[in-house]
Amino acid sequence: MGIIDTLLGHAGEAPAAQVEQELQALLADGERVECAFAFVRDVIAFTNLRLILVNKQGVSAKKVEYRSIPYRSIVMHSLETAGHFDLDSDLKLWLSGQPDPICLKLGRGKAATRLVALLAQQAPR
């Protein structure tokens, strides 16, 4: 991921080992980060057990929200790609037992479609 893409808020793949180190305190025994995507400050991490959404809040980013989503609870997902006048793609995740989807702004770029492909691979069989 280039510095310009990062500044524009476009998602790009992040080194899984680095993200795993940052999330080490949150990971279960035997859990490992398989793939991760980074934004300016936020991260989406795919582990062998779940999806972890990291939302750093505020100017200093000292307040952080971690959302843990087991793959089995994702019942549907959609991707609305960026158009000519849109600056970002929107990923929506519908979870079992939740009436409204989780909406994530992904920016432009190939990372959005890669995210959807990874979600499809993790779908319960």
MDAnalysis code that builds the backbone (N, CA, C; Angstrom):
import MDAnalysis as mda
import numpy as np

u = mda.Universe.empty(375, n_residues=125, atom_resindex=np.repeat(np.arange(125), 3), trajectory=True)
u.add_TopologyAttr("name", ["N", "CA", "C"] * 125)
u.add_TopologyAttr("resid", np.arange(1, 126))
u.add_TopologyAttr("resname", ["MET", "GLY", "ILE", "ILE", "ASP", "THR", "LEU", "LEU", "GLY", "HIS", "ALA", "GLY", "GLU", "ALA", "PRO", "ALA", "ALA", "GLN", "VAL", "GLU", "GLN", "GLU", "LEU", "GLN", "ALA", "LEU", "LEU", "ALA", "ASP", "GLY", "GLU", "ARG", "VAL", "GLU", "CYS", "ALA", "PHE", "ALA", "PHE", "VAL", "ARG", "ASP", "VAL", "ILE", "ALA", "PHE", "THR", "ASN", "LEU", "ARG", "LEU", "ILE", "LEU", "VAL", "ASN", "LYS", "GLN", "GLY", "VAL", "SER", "ALA", "LYS", "LYS", "VAL", "GLU", "TYR", "ARG", "SER", "ILE", "PRO", "TYR", "ARG", "SER", "ILE", "VAL", "MET", "HIS", "SER", "LEU", "GLU", "THR", "ALA", "GLY", "HIS", "PHE", "ASP", "LEU", "ASP", "SER", "ASP", "LEU", "LYS", "LEU", "TRP", "LEU", "SER", "GLY", "GLN", "PRO", "ASP", "PRO", "ILE", "CYS", "LEU", "LYS", "LEU", "GLY", "ARG", "GLY", "LYS", "ALA", "ALA", "THR", "ARG", "LEU", "VAL", "ALA", "LEU", "LEU", "ALA", "GLN", "GLN", "ALA", "PRO", "ARG"])
u.atoms.positions = np.array([
    [0.852, -1.161, 0.000],
    [0.000, 0.000, 0.000],
    [0.899, 1.225, 0.000],
    [0.673, 2.138, -0.925],
    [1.482, 3.334, -1.033],
    [1.050, 4.408, -0.060],
    [1.931, 5.365, 0.148],
    [1.647, 6.448, 1.097],
    [0.477, 7.304, 0.630],
    [0.345, 7.513, -0.678],
    [-0.781, 8.302, -1.210],
    [-2.088, 7.566, -0.953],
    [-2.122, 6.246, -1.213],
    [-3.327, 5.466, -0.948],
    [-3.715, 5.544, 0.525],
    [-2.738, 5.467, 1.394],
    [-3.001, 5.532, 2.831],
    [-3.599, 6.875, 3.205],
    [-3.032, 7.950, 2.697],
    [-3.530, 9.287, 3.024],
    [-4.936, 9.512, 2.488],
    [-5.259, 8.884, 1.367],
    [-6.592, 9.026, 0.796],
    [-7.601, 8.097, 1.458],
    [-7.146, 7.222, 2.341],
    [-8.056, 6.343, 3.056],
    [-8.360, 5.052, 2.339],
    [-7.594, 4.716, 1.321],
    [-7.832, 3.483, 0.592],
    [-7.293, 2.312, 1.389],
    [-8.051, 1.239, 1.412],
    [-7.601, 0.047, 2.126],
    [-6.514, -0.645, 1.323],
    [-5.599, -1.233, 2.032],
    [-4.554, -2.016, 1.396],
    [-4.141, -3.124, 2.337],
    [-3.570, -4.183, 1.783],
    [-3.152, -5.289, 2.632],
    [-2.027, -4.846, 3.550],
    [-2.101, -5.304, 4.781],
    [-1.098, -5.001, 5.798],
    [-0.370, -6.289, 6.151],
    [0.865, -6.195, 6.601],
    [1.599, -7.403, 6.990],
    [0.886, -8.125, 8.139],
    [0.502, -9.381, 7.900],
    [-0.245, -10.150, 8.893],
    [0.540, -10.310, 10.189],
    [1.846, -10.506, 10.098],
    [2.668, -10.688, 11.302],
    [2.655, -9.432, 12.172],
    [2.703, -8.276, 11.551],
    [2.683, -7.007, 12.293],
    [1.335, -6.806, 12.985],
    [0.246, -7.077, 12.268],
    [-1.088, -6.923, 12.847],
    [-1.287, -7.940, 13.967],
    [-0.793, -9.158, 13.765],
    [-0.908, -10.181, 14.806],
    [-0.188, -9.739, 16.080],
    [0.954, -9.122, 15.929],
    [1.708, -8.626, 17.085],
    [0.910, -7.535, 17.818],
    [0.273, -6.645, 17.066],
    [-0.522, -5.578, 17.672],
    [-1.757, -6.116, 18.394],
    [-2.317, -7.223, 17.887],
    [-3.537, -7.794, 18.463],
    [-3.258, -8.945, 19.420],
    [-2.015, -9.220, 19.727],
    [-1.623, -10.403, 20.494],
    [-2.434, -10.570, 21.777],
    [-2.681, -9.498, 22.508],
    [-3.414, -9.589, 23.769],
    [-4.865, -10.030, 23.566],
    [-5.410, -9.856, 22.362],
    [-6.810, -10.199, 22.080],
    [-6.989, -11.582, 21.482],
    [-5.919, -12.201, 21.036],
    [-6.017, -13.469, 20.322],
    [-6.092, -14.646, 21.285],
    [-6.910, -15.633, 20.922],
    [-7.034, -16.860, 21.705],
    [-5.812, -17.747, 21.469],
    [-5.636, -18.731, 22.340],
    [-4.542, -19.686, 22.140],
    [-4.702, -20.369, 20.791],
    [-3.655, -20.365, 19.999],
    [-3.687, -21.004, 18.686],
    [-4.289, -20.149, 17.579],
    [-4.798, -18.981, 17.925],
    [-5.378, -18.098, 16.906],
    [-4.262, -17.305, 16.237],
    [-4.368, -17.162, 14.929],
    [-3.356, -16.415, 14.184],
    [-4.029, -15.536, 13.128],
    [-3.413, -14.401, 12.847],
    [-3.903, -13.498, 11.805],
    [-3.429, -14.047, 10.467],
    [-4.374, -14.310, 9.573],
    [-4.044, -14.862, 8.262],
    [-3.912, -13.786, 7.201],
    [-4.692, -12.725, 7.339],
    [-4.662, -11.631, 6.371],
    [-5.217, -10.388, 7.056],
    [-4.700, -9.223, 6.669],
    [-5.173, -7.983, 7.282],
    [-5.185, -6.860, 6.261],
    [-6.080, -5.916, 6.492],
    [-6.195, -4.741, 5.647],
    [-6.143, -3.519, 6.552],
    [-5.375, -2.522, 6.131],
    [-5.212, -1.315, 6.934],
    [-5.733, -0.105, 6.178],
    [-6.259, 0.834, 6.947],
    [-6.674, 2.126, 6.447],
    [-5.748, 3.143, 7.082],
    [-6.136, 4.394, 7.130],
    [-5.296, 5.397, 7.758],
    [-4.996, 4.978, 9.196],
    [-6.039, 4.612, 9.964],
    [-5.830, 4.174, 11.350],
    [-6.517, 2.862, 11.673],
    [-7.522, 2.483, 10.921],
    [-8.319, 1.299, 11.221],
    [-7.757, 0.062, 10.540],
    [-8.153, -1.104, 11.067],
    [-7.656, -2.379, 10.555],
    [-8.806, -3.385, 10.507],
    [-8.804, -4.216, 9.474],
    [-9.686, -5.379, 9.396],
    [-8.768, -6.588, 9.341],
    [-8.895, -7.473, 10.338],
    [-8.017, -8.639, 10.420],
    [-8.822, -9.922, 10.288],
    [-8.384, -10.805, 9.404],
    [-8.962, -12.128, 9.251],
    [-8.074, -13.099, 10.024],
    [-8.628, -13.749, 11.040],
    [-7.860, -14.758, 11.752],
    [-8.392, -16.127, 11.336],
    [-7.803, -17.177, 11.863],
    [-8.304, -18.507, 11.551],
    [-9.624, -18.793, 12.272],
    [-10.051, -17.914, 13.201],
    [-11.288, -18.129, 13.953],
    [-12.372, -17.083, 13.729],
    [-11.967, -15.860, 13.418],
    [-12.944, -14.769, 13.388],
    [-12.425, -13.579, 12.593],
    [-13.308, -12.607, 12.444],
    [-12.982, -11.332, 11.825],
    [-12.864, -10.311, 12.955],
    [-11.790, -9.532, 12.973],
    [-11.605, -8.507, 13.995],
    [-11.564, -7.149, 13.304],
    [-12.459, -6.251, 13.724],
    [-12.507, -4.895, 13.196],
    [-11.929, -3.965, 14.256],
    [-10.905, -3.216, 13.898],
    [-10.247, -2.300, 14.828],
    [-10.566, -0.879, 14.381],
    [-11.242, -0.128, 15.248],
    [-11.651, 1.241, 14.947],
    [-10.990, 2.167, 15.953],
    [-9.961, 2.889, 15.512],
    [-9.270, 3.839, 16.384],
    [-10.021, 5.160, 16.317],
    [-10.381, 5.679, 17.491],
    [-11.257, 6.843, 17.568],
    [-10.538, 8.061, 18.136],
    [-11.048, 9.220, 17.804],
    [-10.506, 10.469, 18.340],
    [-9.247, 10.903, 17.622],
    [-8.805, 12.104, 17.937],
    [-7.633, 12.684, 17.294],
    [-6.368, 11.908, 17.650],
    [-6.255, 11.515, 18.901],
    [-5.041, 10.822, 19.348],
    [-5.107, 9.321, 19.125],
    [-6.280, 8.787, 18.793],
    [-6.491, 7.357, 18.562],
    [-6.156, 6.516, 19.785],
    [-6.292, 7.119, 20.976],
    [-6.051, 6.353, 22.201],
    [-7.249, 5.478, 22.552],
    [-8.425, 5.901, 22.133],
    [-9.625, 5.103, 22.353],
    [-9.798, 4.189, 21.135],
    [-9.883, 2.888, 21.398],
    [-9.953, 1.918, 20.311],
    [-11.118, 0.964, 20.556],
    [-11.925, 0.731, 19.525],
    [-13.000, -0.259, 19.590],
    [-12.550, -1.491, 18.811],
    [-12.671, -2.651, 19.439],
    [-12.359, -3.927, 18.789],
    [-13.669, -4.698, 18.648],
    [-14.030, -5.035, 17.427],
    [-15.227, -5.847, 17.193],
    [-14.778, -7.233, 16.761],
    [-15.257, -8.218, 17.467],
    [-14.937, -9.605, 17.156],
    [-16.172, -10.250, 16.543],
    [-16.032, -10.731, 15.317],
    [-17.177, -11.319, 14.611],
    [-16.811, -12.743, 14.192],
    [-17.401, -13.749, 14.841],
    [-17.155, -15.126, 14.395],
    [-17.690, -15.298, 12.969],
    [-16.957, -16.005, 12.147],
    [-17.371, -16.167, 10.752],
    [-18.765, -16.790, 10.644],
    [-19.102, -17.696, 11.568],
    [-20.393, -18.385, 11.493],
    [-21.580, -17.435, 11.691],
    [-21.334, -16.238, 12.283],
    [-22.431, -15.300, 12.509],
    [-22.678, -14.370, 11.321],
    [-21.799, -14.380, 10.330],
    [-22.001, -13.544, 9.142],
    [-22.944, -14.294, 8.201],
    [-24.160, -13.778, 8.048],
    [-25.151, -14.463, 7.227],
    [-25.197, -13.927, 5.799],
    [-24.719, -12.696, 5.607],
    [-24.722, -12.117, 4.267],
    [-23.766, -10.934, 4.258],
    [-23.211, -10.645, 3.086],
    [-22.386, -9.447, 2.938],
    [-22.609, -8.864, 1.550],
    [-22.369, -7.557, 1.432],
    [-22.495, -6.904, 0.132],
    [-21.389, -5.879, -0.018],
    [-21.060, -5.595, -1.263],
    [-20.047, -4.592, -1.576],
    [-20.613, -3.654, -2.621],
    [-20.606, -2.365, -2.301],
    [-20.976, -1.335, -3.270],
    [-19.683, -0.626, -3.646],
    [-19.258, -0.809, -4.884],
    [-17.974, -0.252, -5.307],
    [-18.079, 1.246, -5.543],
    [-16.945, 1.899, -5.535],
    [-16.878, 3.341, -5.761],
    [-17.176, 3.641, -7.223],
    [-17.912, 4.720, -7.450],
    [-18.199, 5.171, -8.802],
    [-17.321, 6.354, -9.159],
    [-17.704, 7.079, -10.205],
    [-16.922, 8.237, -10.627],
    [-16.894, 9.336, -9.568],
    [-18.032, 9.564, -8.928],
    [-18.118, 10.640, -7.963],
    [-18.072, 10.150, -6.521],
    [-18.146, 8.839, -6.335],
    [-17.992, 8.245, -5.010],
    [-16.521, 8.152, -4.673],
    [-16.184, 8.419, -3.438],
    [-14.785, 8.327, -3.031],
    [-14.458, 6.996, -2.377],
    [-15.488, 6.217, -2.050],
    [-15.195, 4.982, -1.348],
    [-16.182, 3.878, -1.683],
    [-15.769, 2.660, -1.363],
    [-16.626, 1.492, -1.468],
    [-17.244, 1.242, -0.102],
    [-18.413, 0.632, -0.098],
    [-19.094, 0.316, 1.153],
    [-19.249, -1.201, 1.269],
    [-18.772, -1.743, 2.371],
    [-18.955, -3.158, 2.673],
    [-19.980, -3.252, 3.791],
    [-20.988, -4.095, 3.597],
    [-22.011, -4.300, 4.621],
    [-21.981, -5.765, 5.039],
    [-22.036, -5.967, 6.357],
    [-22.061, -7.317, 6.929],
    [-23.339, -7.474, 7.736],
    [-24.148, -8.474, 7.396],
    [-25.330, -8.789, 8.171],
    [-24.978, -9.937, 9.097],
    [-25.274, -9.752, 10.386],
    [-24.953, -10.758, 11.391],
    [-26.233, -11.385, 11.914],
    [-26.181, -12.667, 12.241],
    [-27.364, -13.332, 12.782],
    [-27.762, -12.658, 14.092],
    [-29.053, -12.405, 14.238],
    [-29.568, -11.775, 15.446],
    [-29.477, -10.258, 15.458],
    [-28.930, -9.652, 14.413],
    [-28.806, -8.195, 14.346],
    [-29.676, -7.677, 13.199],
    [-30.572, -6.736, 13.467],
    [-31.465, -6.261, 12.402],
    [-30.755, -5.397, 11.351],
    [-29.757, -4.631, 11.771],
    [-29.085, -3.723, 10.849],
    [-27.675, -4.219, 10.551],
    [-27.203, -3.996, 9.324],
    [-25.845, -4.444, 8.982],
    [-24.777, -3.525, 9.564],
    [-23.581, -4.063, 9.673],
    [-22.406, -3.260, 9.996],
    [-21.919, -2.682, 8.678],
    [-21.722, -1.382, 8.610],
    [-21.280, -0.726, 7.377],
    [-19.849, -0.235, 7.539],
    [-19.007, -0.580, 6.578],
    [-17.600, -0.174, 6.603],
    [-17.272, 0.583, 5.328],
    [-16.641, 1.736, 5.453],
    [-16.163, 2.512, 4.310],
    [-14.764, 2.031, 3.971],
    [-14.554, 1.605, 2.736],
    [-13.283, 0.990, 2.368],
    [-12.404, 1.829, 1.473],
    [-12.907, 2.870, 0.886],
    [-12.104, 3.637, -0.059],
    [-12.066, 2.938, -1.404],
    [-11.335, 3.506, -2.324],
    [-11.189, 2.907, -3.652],
    [-10.077, 1.871, -3.627],
    [-9.987, 1.100, -4.675],
    [-8.876, 0.167, -4.784],
    [-9.319, -1.279, -4.816],
    [-8.350, -2.129, -5.026],
    [-8.604, -3.564, -5.181],
    [-8.847, -4.271, -3.860],
    [-8.507, -3.649, -2.749],
    [-8.651, -4.299, -1.446],
    [-10.102, -4.652, -1.150],
    [-11.045, -3.846, -1.613],
    [-12.455, -4.098, -1.330],
    [-12.898, -5.432, -1.919],
    [-12.533, -5.700, -3.152],
    [-12.929, -6.965, -3.765],
    [-12.172, -8.138, -3.142],
    [-10.942, -7.919, -2.729],
    [-10.174, -8.975, -2.042],
    [-10.822, -9.318, -0.701],
    [-11.322, -8.309, 0.005],
    [-12.030, -8.536, 1.264],
    [-13.253, -9.424, 1.063],
    [-14.032, -9.139, 0.037],
    [-15.232, -9.924, -0.236],
    [-14.863, -11.364, -0.595],
    [-13.802, -11.541, -1.360],
    [-13.358, -12.894, -1.701],
    [-12.951, -13.666, -0.446],
    [-12.267, -13.012, 0.473],
    [-11.878, -13.668, 1.728],
    [-13.087, -14.007, 2.582],
    [-14.089, -13.134, 2.612],
    [-15.325, -13.433, 3.343],
    [-16.008, -14.653, 2.759],
    [-16.027, -14.746, 1.446],
    [-16.660, -15.907, 0.799],
    [-15.917, -17.203, 1.151],
    [-14.600, -17.135, 1.249],
    [-13.823, -18.325, 1.610],
    [-14.097, -18.775, 3.035],
    [-14.427, -17.843, 3.912],
    [-14.650, -18.163, 5.321],
    [-16.086, -18.575, 5.626],
    [-16.962, -18.495, 4.632],
    [-18.368, -18.819, 4.857],
    [-18.508, -20.262, 5.352],
    [-19.401, -20.490, 6.312],
    [-19.603, -21.864, 6.814],
    [-20.087, -22.773, 5.694],
    [-19.590, -23.957, 5.704],
    [-19.976, -24.926, 4.654],
    [-20.939, -25.939, 5.198],
])
